[in-house]
Amino acid sequence: MLVVGNMLKDLLPFVMGGQVTPATFLKLVVLLAQIVASYALPMGVLTGVLLVLGRMSAQNEVTAMRAAGLSIGYIAQPVLLLGLAGAVACAFINFYSMPKSKTAYKRILAEAIQRNPLSFIVPKTFIRDFRGVVLYVGQKNDSLLQDVWMWELDEQNRVVRSGRAATGKVAFDDAEGRLVLTLGQVSFEIRDKENPETFAKPVQPGTSAEITIELRMDRLFGKQTMRQKPGWMTLEELFSERQRLSSTTSSVLPAKLAQERMNVSYAMNEKASTAVAVFAFALLAVPLGIKISREETSANLGVALLLVMTYYFLTVCIEWLDGRPELRPDLLIWLPVMSFLLLGLVLFRRMGRV
């Protein structure tokens, strides 16, 4: 489900536009599966344990094992071992497999699109792939365009200038990683930069025989393309980055340096806490699966979905504190997983006494 959702969101537009070949698409799907595996493991373990133990409890298999003298701890041993193995696997994915897959995913997608960058211009489609600009092209014949509409946006995505050109021509600047759009017979309107969404002041109309626009493609090309974020780094790279930031001189702004250090620390703790969440969900699912005691999978799936949504809702709330290093979101990220782990221990001990 996670792979299909990300595939439809990230890859389908490129496939439909002819920018990605079927062979490259399959490679990207394999890499995408490795990227989302760390999110799928906690949900998969929780759902699987709830389904199995719920069915066993409903069919009185757990009661029969306990009547034979087997304790809850002994019955849960395979589940806990599975949860521990899943936690180790998730840690490996988070610290090694996923960062390498993300880097390879970005690189392969960039290379595939760079072979045919003009395919970004799709006729009769609102094109939002370029920073600060929205385009609409009526017709396209190779690099020649007709009936081109353009909306220039500010940092808040408000329209500050709009225009329409009868003709246009697009070319790719390989050195700078950008598309150069040359428009002819242009009529345009300029809005107030301070408050472009109000029409208290009249717009400024104008015409031009020719206008050249640079369409930046930093998302896929240029120097910022392969810049690694902390979440894309392996464990060794995170330690190296933390050491580099620790030895950075005071010439860097203190607030910016503190934020960068927090980003690295948050990435390390977030990856580690997600791995521990696999074991925490396995531990919590044992008493819940036995207590639910229903053969219907809908009840078990509902409980699993509720727990997963609660966990990820808490993590998202902590992510909102990313810009507040003084609140230590790198430590608060452990709060959801430790809460589920503590709840699992309490329910497990309580069930063992019954």
Secondary structure, DSSP 4 states (H G I P E B T S, - for coil): -HHHHHIIIIIHHHHHTT-S-HHHHHHHHHHHHHHHHHHHHHHHHHHHHHHHHHHHHHTTHHHHHHHTT--HHHHHHHHHHHHHHHHHHHHHIIIIIHHHHHHHHHHHHHHHHHTSGGGG--TTSEEEEETTEEEEEEEEETTEEEEEEEEEE-TTS-EEEEEEEEEEEEEEETTTTEEEEEEEEEEEEE--SS-TT--SSPPEEEEEEEEEEEEE-TTTSSTTTTPPPGGG--HHHHHHHHHHHHT--TTS-HHHHHHHHHHHHHHHHHHHHHHHHHHHHHHHHHHHHHHH--S-HHHHHHHHHHHHHHHHHHHHHHHGGGG-GGG-HHHHTHHHHHHHHHHHHHHHHHHHH-
